[in-house]
């Protein structure tokens, strides 16, 4: 536990009649120089776990950190236990999933009340939205299971399709679920389909695809063509990191997808 935070908590404890308090309102400077790793953000009562790398560091009147993909800076003023953040510069990298980044950036602005307990820090806005942080290393999220998970395709690369980036894949149109019995159901981008999957080690081989026969054009048609080619490419290497899946063929064709958690 950082010495500065220990001292701040000790001073707070001396000024209270109860030894059962679990939190404190530290002076802003007591939080300076500590790397706070974001555990989660709560918005409108819904808590979203942070991806690895999301953090916050306060140095005097300046703050910096990572929203989960893009780095940022901010100006900070303190008034007792209230920290007021004024967003500054940020990088502009394209990220696979901007949902958490948007939530974190949305809460880390304006006046936030700081509440510290042991190695934990909570920053809470007037509307109750809050950022939950810790000075300890944050364990990476448990990887999603390949089977039983609905995978939403967000990237297709290689083959004859022009799709080669996340932004060019129609959101929510292409998805699939691999059952534990080897059955596969989903949508290629336009037509629904089913097939089978044979899993061997870190590879999967899909069987012949049966699908509906609607005529598909535009981005949905391009996605369908690329996904059909990829699934018919023989053994595909399966790589899962957190909620992100990549299927890669020997030819270099690949499919990226994210887990849609229940």
C-alpha positions as MATLAB code, in Angstrom:
seq = 'XXXXXXXXXXXXXXXXXXXXXXXXXXXXXXXXXXXXXXXXXXXXXXXXXXXXXXXXXXXXXXXXXXXXXXXXXXXXXXXXXXXXXXXXXXXXXXXXXXXXXXXXXXXXXXXXXXXXXXXXXXXXXXXXXXXXXXXXXXXXXXXXXXXXXXXXXXXXXXXXXXXXXXXXXXXXXXXXXXXXXXXXXXXXXXXXXXXXXXXXXXXXXXXXXXXXXXXXXXXXXXXXXXXXXXXXXXXXXXXXXXXXXXXXXXXXXXXXXXXXXX';
ca = [
       0.000    0.000    0.000;
       1.528    3.403   -0.954;
       3.029    5.262    2.017;
       1.305    8.526    1.108;
      -2.083    6.874    1.193;
      -1.267    5.082    4.474;
      -0.446    8.432    6.041;
      -3.611   10.039    4.748;
      -5.773    7.249    6.110;
      -3.998    7.285    9.460;
      -4.654   11.005    9.863;
      -8.311   10.482    9.022;
      -8.609    7.659   11.559;
      -7.261    9.915   14.339;
     -10.111   12.346   13.770;
     -13.007    9.909   14.092;
     -14.684    8.366   17.102;
     -15.370    5.065   15.379;
     -12.862    2.397   14.422;
     -15.334    0.706   12.105;
     -15.252    3.183    9.233;
     -14.342    1.504    5.942;
     -13.680    4.597    3.824;
     -12.193    8.074    4.060;
     -12.118   11.312    2.147;
      -8.402   11.993    1.558;
      -6.931   15.319    0.540;
      -6.228   15.365   -3.187;
      -2.458   15.579   -2.703;
      -2.500   12.250   -0.819;
      -3.410   10.564   -4.110;
      -0.539   12.126   -6.051;
       2.185   10.010   -7.638;
       0.273    6.738   -7.387;
      -0.611    4.647  -10.407;
      -4.280    3.811   -9.969;
      -5.419    0.866  -12.067;
      -9.070    1.048  -13.071;
     -11.084   -1.993  -11.994;
     -14.477   -0.917  -13.312;
     -16.747    1.994  -14.124;
     -20.344    2.218  -12.924;
     -22.769    4.279  -15.024;
     -26.529    4.413  -14.418;
     -26.166    1.567  -11.929;
     -24.457   -0.785  -14.405;
     -20.861   -1.794  -13.663;
     -18.507   -2.524  -16.569;
     -15.160   -4.241  -15.947;
     -12.101   -2.402  -17.220;
      -9.795   -3.839  -19.865;
      -6.150   -4.370  -18.980;
      -4.155   -1.143  -19.088;
      -6.840    1.338  -18.033;
      -5.298    3.583  -15.388;
      -4.981    7.042  -13.844;
      -1.999    8.940  -12.412;
      -2.326   12.311  -10.676;
       0.765   14.513  -10.417;
      -0.019   17.801   -8.710;
      -2.391   19.716  -10.959;
      -2.059   17.314  -13.872;
      -3.475   13.858  -14.526;
      -2.667   11.305  -17.188;
      -3.620    7.747  -17.929;
      -5.118    5.284  -20.334;
      -8.817    4.930  -21.145;
      -8.248    1.284  -22.107;
      -6.756    1.986  -25.528;
      -6.062    5.692  -25.925;
      -3.892    7.711  -23.561;
      -5.107   11.012  -22.146;
      -4.153   14.047  -20.088;
      -6.276   16.304  -17.906;
      -5.967   19.298  -15.602;
      -6.889   18.656  -11.961;
      -7.845   21.023   -9.161;
      -8.474   19.886   -5.599;
     -10.713   21.155   -2.826;
     -10.469   18.831    0.131;
     -11.780   15.461   -1.033;
     -13.192   16.869   -4.279;
     -11.139   16.543   -7.450;
     -12.229   18.485  -10.520;
     -10.996   17.139  -13.859;
     -10.798   19.159  -17.060;
     -10.068   16.800  -19.993;
      -7.031   17.692  -22.089;
      -5.351   15.887  -24.968;
      -5.935   12.287  -26.013;
      -4.524    9.955  -28.622;
      -6.817    8.877  -31.451;
      -6.074    5.212  -32.064;
      -8.867    3.076  -33.509;
      -9.770    0.421  -30.953;
     -11.685   -2.833  -31.400;
     -14.103   -1.963  -28.608;
     -14.611    1.661  -27.590;
     -17.453    0.984  -25.148;
     -15.389    1.053  -21.938;
     -13.273    3.941  -23.179;
     -16.410    6.003  -23.732;
     -17.732    5.197  -20.244;
     -14.450    6.011  -18.479;
     -13.969    9.294  -20.346;
     -17.581   10.229  -19.658;
     -17.177    9.923  -15.881;
     -13.649   11.358  -15.543;
     -14.650   15.002  -15.922;
     -16.025   17.697  -13.684;
     -16.148   17.460   -9.884;
     -15.660   13.984   -8.418;
     -15.628   13.019   -4.749;
     -12.634   10.868   -3.764;
     -13.159    8.075   -1.250;
     -10.210    5.893   -0.200;
     -10.153    2.604    1.683;
      -7.000    0.489    2.028;
      -5.601    0.234   -1.538;
      -8.898    1.233   -3.151;
     -10.036    4.575   -4.532;
     -13.487    5.533   -5.759;
     -14.207    8.720   -7.706;
     -17.924    9.541   -7.682;
     -19.818   12.199   -9.603;
     -22.897   14.092   -8.450;
     -25.088   11.732  -10.498;
     -23.710    8.654   -8.714;
     -21.622    7.414  -11.630;
     -18.228    6.297  -10.389;
     -14.784    4.994  -11.266;
     -13.436    2.158   -9.104;
      -9.646    2.001   -8.882;
      -6.911    0.150   -7.018;
      -3.202    0.688   -6.471;
      -2.692   -3.062   -6.883;
      -2.184   -4.766  -10.221;
      -5.505   -5.715  -11.808;
      -5.935   -9.327  -12.854;
      -6.833   -9.694  -16.540;
     -10.457  -10.632  -17.231;
     -11.227  -14.315  -17.606;
     -11.087  -15.358  -21.226;
     -14.390  -16.179  -22.869;
     -14.997  -19.808  -23.810;
     -14.872  -20.617  -27.531;
     -17.919  -22.872  -27.204;
     -21.204  -21.600  -25.836;
     -20.348  -17.950  -26.534;
     -22.062  -15.785  -29.128;
     -19.254  -14.246  -31.178;
     -19.985  -10.996  -33.035;
     -17.651  -10.607  -36.010;
     -15.980   -7.180  -36.157;
     -13.005   -7.784  -38.471;
     -12.368   -9.774  -41.643;
      -9.063   -9.628  -43.494;
      -7.612  -11.296  -46.570;
      -9.265  -13.211  -49.359;
     -11.134  -11.482  -52.175;
     -13.185   -9.257  -49.876;
     -12.387   -5.553  -49.504;
     -13.073   -5.860  -45.790;
      -9.806   -5.341  -43.979;
     -10.634   -3.273  -40.916;
     -12.965   -3.239  -37.941;
     -14.855   -0.187  -39.169;
     -15.783   -1.789  -42.492;
     -17.647   -4.765  -41.015;
     -21.375   -4.010  -40.512;
     -21.887   -4.006  -36.741;
     -23.938   -6.878  -35.373;
     -24.679   -8.422  -38.774;
     -22.208  -11.338  -38.704;
     -22.122  -13.654  -35.701;
     -21.983  -17.302  -34.703;
     -22.123  -19.656  -31.739;
     -20.280  -22.973  -31.487;
     -22.160  -25.442  -29.307;
     -20.393  -27.900  -27.042;
     -21.820  -30.650  -29.250;
     -20.023  -29.200  -32.280;
     -23.073  -27.564  -33.836;
     -22.645  -24.051  -35.234;
     -25.378  -21.484  -35.874;
     -25.242  -17.835  -36.807;
     -25.452  -15.267  -39.562;
     -22.921  -14.662  -42.323;
     -23.855  -11.006  -42.662;
     -27.089  -11.445  -44.595;
     -28.074  -15.124  -44.558;
     -28.528  -17.343  -41.515;
     -26.361  -20.458  -41.542;
     -25.515  -23.647  -39.714;
     -22.611  -26.046  -39.911;
     -20.448  -28.207  -37.664;
     -17.131  -27.591  -35.944;
     -14.369  -30.067  -35.138;
     -12.032  -28.776  -32.452;
      -8.522  -30.221  -32.137;
      -6.134  -28.521  -29.730;
      -5.975  -24.846  -30.666;
      -7.562  -25.309  -34.095;
     -11.101  -25.624  -35.400;
     -12.308  -26.985  -38.737;
     -15.785  -26.096  -39.949;
     -17.883  -28.445  -42.061;
     -19.968  -27.592  -45.140;
     -22.165  -24.537  -44.643;
     -25.943  -24.656  -45.101;
     -27.587  -21.240  -45.330;
     -30.655  -19.363  -46.418;
     -30.483  -17.989  -49.956;
     -31.294  -14.293  -49.872;
     -29.472  -12.151  -52.433;
     -26.937  -10.051  -50.521;
     -25.228   -6.888  -51.752;
     -23.281   -4.004  -50.263;
     -21.324   -4.288  -46.992;
     -23.461   -7.202  -45.759;
     -22.766   -9.113  -48.966;
     -19.038   -8.389  -48.731;
     -18.988   -9.583  -45.118;
     -20.877  -12.742  -46.066;
     -18.435  -13.576  -48.861;
     -15.369  -13.018  -46.691;
     -16.763  -14.987  -43.742;
     -17.821  -17.887  -45.971;
     -14.338  -18.032  -47.505;
     -12.678  -17.969  -44.097;
     -14.856  -20.692  -42.555;
     -14.155  -22.898  -45.571;
     -10.377  -22.488  -45.333;
      -9.717  -25.739  -43.474;
      -8.128  -25.806  -40.024;
      -8.176  -22.372  -38.373;
      -6.014  -21.380  -35.420;
      -8.108  -20.215  -32.466;
      -6.735  -17.363  -30.342;
      -8.730  -15.897  -27.450;
      -7.598  -12.922  -25.369;
     -10.197  -11.770  -22.864;
     -13.386  -11.325  -24.884;
     -11.606  -11.125  -28.253;
     -11.419  -14.058  -30.680;
      -9.239  -14.420  -33.765;
      -9.536  -17.274  -36.260;
      -6.533  -17.460  -38.594;
      -6.078  -19.616  -41.695;
      -2.724  -20.828  -43.034;
      -3.219  -18.422  -45.950;
      -3.238  -15.455  -43.590;
      -6.966  -14.826  -43.860;
      -8.412  -13.963  -40.471;
     -11.624  -13.246  -38.643;
     -11.880  -11.155  -35.501;
     -14.860  -11.281  -33.155;
     -15.880  -10.151  -29.704;
     -17.842  -12.103  -27.126;
     -21.349  -10.902  -26.436;
     -21.616  -11.671  -22.739;
     -24.969  -12.363  -21.140;
];
